[in-house]
Amino acid sequence: MGAERETVIEALDLTVDAHAHTGFAAGRDSVGVVVSAADRAGLTALTFADQVGPDTTWLPAYADAVRRAQLRTEMTLRVAAEVEVVQPDGWLAWPADLGPLEAVSVAVSRLPLASGLLAPRDVRVMLSSGELTAEQVAEALILATVRGLERASRYAPTQLARPLSLLAQVGMDDAAITADMVEALAAACRESGTIVEVSEAWRCPSARVVALLRAARVTLVPASDARYAAEVGQWQYLRRV
């Protein structure tokens, strides 16, 4: 496994950051400040992927800010957005207008079940009470992720944000994700052309899942998921995963 992990890390281009936030949503700094920090970090490419939803109205201004910043840097800047899967069939919380987006970063931060969308705290309670099993949570998470990627890829190039991070939030080990589940996820990524983010901020996916995805010929990219400009292009987890 040690040699396998080393191969995975060597394959990642750490001059690329596939997911950064700004003050438009979950971040704290302006597009210009983030770009300056990325330049200092020696990056060659940076994707902005702020969180959006049905009430988001600022996408045109967001895209304009990135395009203006592009005039002041040799880095390749890309306009994306993080969109949440909110139903078991993979439906996403789309903004009204996808026009400015060059890519969609698909996230599953709550568990979509037929009975509703469960926050991590609710999932923990249901696991403790026996209303849900770890296997059911894992299966529902994989299914929602796969279907979300299939839907999102119809509209824009897709990438998968903080893969399987919900497991840690509900107190589960990713051992609940079997090799067959990872292969189902990998197949969906290959078919949809999805690239998978290896998230610095969320410390996911695990080294085991990274190795399985790599073996399944899935494209992996470094993603800081930075909220602050100083975090862009800074790698610790990725170097030791």
C-alpha positions in Angstrom: 0.0 0.0 0.0 2.9 2.4 0.7 4.2 2.3 -2.8 0.6 2.6 -4.1 0.1 5.8 -2.1 3.3 7.3 -3.3 2.3 6.6 -6.9 -1.0 8.5 -6.3 0.6 11.5 -4.9 3.2 11.7 -7.6 0.5 11.7 -10.2 -1.2 14.8 -8.7 -0.1 18.2 -10.1 0.2 20.2 -6.9 0.5 23.4 -9.0 -3.3 23.1 -9.6 -6.0 24.0 -7.0 -9.4 22.7 -8.2 -11.6 24.3 -5.5 -11.4 27.7 -3.7 -14.0 29.9 -2.1 -14.3 33.7 -2.0 -16.3 36.3 -0.2 -19.2 35.9 -2.6 -20.3 32.9 -0.5 -18.4 30.7 2.0 -15.1 32.4 1.7 -13.6 35.5 3.4 -11.5 37.2 0.7 -12.1 38.8 -2.7 -11.3 37.1 -6.0 -8.3 39.4 -6.5 -6.9 38.6 -3.0 -7.3 34.9 -3.6 -5.6 35.1 -7.0 -2.7 37.0 -5.5 -2.2 34.4 -2.9 -2.4 31.6 -5.5 0.3 33.4 -7.5 2.6 33.5 -4.5 1.9 29.8 -3.9 3.2 29.1 -7.4 0.0 27.8 -8.8 -0.5 27.4 -12.6 -4.3 26.9 -12.4 -7.1 27.8 -10.0 -10.8 26.9 -10.0 -13.2 29.1 -8.1 -16.1 27.0 -6.8 -18.2 29.0 -4.4 -21.4 27.5 -3.0 -24.6 28.3 -4.8 -28.3 27.5 -4.5 -31.7 28.4 -5.9 -31.5 31.9 -4.3 -28.1 32.8 -5.7 -28.2 36.0 -7.7 -24.5 36.9 -7.9 -23.1 34.5 -10.5 -22.7 37.1 -13.3 -20.8 39.4 -11.0 -18.7 36.5 -9.7 -17.8 35.4 -13.2 -16.9 39.0 -14.2 -14.6 39.3 -11.1 -12.8 36.1 -12.2 -12.4 37.3 -15.8 -11.0 40.7 -14.6 -8.5 38.8 -12.4 -7.5 36.7 -15.4 -6.2 39.8 -17.1 -3.7 40.3 -14.3 -2.2 36.8 -14.0 -0.7 34.1 -16.2 -2.5 31.4 -14.1 -5.5 29.7 -15.7 -8.6 30.7 -13.8 -11.8 28.8 -14.1 -15.4 29.8 -13.0 -17.2 26.9 -11.3 -19.7 26.6 -8.5 -20.4 24.1 -5.7 -23.9 22.6 -6.0 -25.5 20.4 -3.4 -27.3 17.1 -4.1 -30.7 17.4 -2.4 -32.7 14.3 -3.5 -32.1 10.6 -3.7 -32.5 10.7 -7.5 -29.5 13.1 -7.7 -31.4 16.3 -8.1 -29.3 19.3 -7.2 -30.0 22.7 -5.7 -29.4 24.5 -8.9 -29.1 28.3 -9.2 -31.4 30.0 -11.6 -28.8 30.6 -14.3 -25.9 28.3 -15.1 -24.7 30.4 -18.0 -21.5 31.9 -16.4 -20.2 28.5 -15.2 -17.4 26.5 -16.8 -17.8 23.6 -14.4 -20.0 22.3 -11.5 -18.5 20.9 -8.3 -21.0 18.4 -6.9 -21.3 18.1 -3.1 -23.2 15.8 -0.8 -23.2 17.4 2.6 -26.5 16.0 3.8 -28.0 12.5 3.3 -30.8 12.5 0.7 -33.4 9.8 1.6 -36.9 9.2 0.4 -38.1 10.6 3.8 -36.1 13.8 3.4 -32.7 15.4 3.5 -30.9 14.6 6.7 -28.3 16.7 8.3 -25.2 14.9 9.7 -26.5 15.3 13.3 -29.8 13.6 12.3 -28.0 10.8 10.7 -25.9 10.2 13.9 -29.1 10.1 16.0 -30.7 7.5 13.6 -27.5 5.4 13.6 -27.5 5.4 17.4 -31.1 4.5 17.6 -30.8 1.7 15.0 -33.2 3.5 12.6 -30.4 3.5 10.1 -27.5 1.1 9.7 -24.0 2.0 8.5 -24.6 0.0 5.4 -27.8 1.9 4.6 -26.0 5.2 5.0 -23.1 4.1 2.8 -25.4 2.8 0.1 -27.6 6.0 0.1 -24.5 8.2 0.0 -23.0 6.4 -3.0 -26.3 6.3 -4.8 -27.0 10.0 -4.3 -23.5 10.9 -5.4 -23.6 8.7 -8.5 -27.0 10.1 -9.6 -25.9 13.6 -8.8 -22.9 13.3 -11.1 -25.0 11.9 -13.8 -27.4 14.8 -13.6 -24.8 17.5 -13.3 -22.8 16.3 -16.2 -25.7 17.0 -18.5 -25.2 20.7 -18.0 -21.5 21.3 -17.5 -18.2 19.6 -16.9 -18.3 18.1 -13.4 -16.0 17.5 -10.5 -16.8 15.8 -7.2 -16.3 18.0 -4.1 -14.9 16.5 -0.7 -15.8 12.9 -1.7 -17.5 10.9 1.1 -16.8 13.6 3.7 -20.3 13.0 5.1 -19.1 9.7 6.6 -16.7 11.4 9.0 -19.4 14.0 9.9 -21.8 11.2 11.0 -19.1 9.3 12.9 -18.6 6.5 10.4 -15.3 5.0 9.2 -15.0 4.8 5.4 -14.5 1.0 5.8 -18.3 1.0 5.3 -17.6 2.0 1.7 -16.8 -1.4 0.0 -14.6 -1.9 -3.0 -17.8 -2.5 -5.1 -19.2 0.8 -4.0 -16.0 2.6 -4.9 -16.1 0.9 -8.3 -19.7 2.1 -8.8 -18.6 5.6 -8.0 -15.5 5.3 -10.3 -17.7 4.0 -13.2 -20.0 7.0 -12.8 -17.0 9.4 -12.8 -15.6 7.7 -15.9 -18.9 7.8 -17.8 -19.7 11.4 -16.8 -16.1 12.7 -17.3 -16.0 13.8 -13.6 -12.8 14.6 -12.0 -12.5 13.8 -8.2 -11.2 16.4 -5.8 -8.8 15.3 -3.1 -9.7 17.8 -0.5 -7.1 19.4 1.8 -9.6 21.1 4.0 -11.8 18.1 4.5 -9.0 15.5 4.5 -10.9 13.3 2.1 -11.1 10.9 0.4 -9.0 8.5 2.5 -5.8 7.0 1.2 -7.6 3.7 0.7 -10.3 5.3 -1.5 -7.8 7.4 -3.3 -5.8 4.3 -4.2 -9.0 2.5 -5.4 -10.1 5.4 -7.5 -6.6 5.7 -9.0 -6.6 2.0 -9.8 -10.0 2.5 -11.5 -8.6 5.2 -13.8 -10.4 8.1 -12.3 -8.8 11.5 -12.7 -7.8 13.0 -9.3 -7.1 16.7 -8.7 -5.8 18.6 -5.6 -8.4 20.9 -4.0 -7.7 23.1 -1.1 -11.4 24.0 -0.6 -9.9 27.1 0.9 -12.1 29.6 2.8 -9.1 32.0 3.3 -6.7 33.2 0.6 -3.7 32.0 2.6 -5.0 28.4 2.4 -5.0 28.3 -1.4 -2.4 25.9 -2.9 -1.2 24.8 0.6 -0.8 21.0 0.8 -0.3 19.0 4.0 -2.9 16.2 3.8 -2.3 15.6 0.2 1.4 15.1 0.8 0.9 12.5 3.5 -2.3 10.8 2.4 
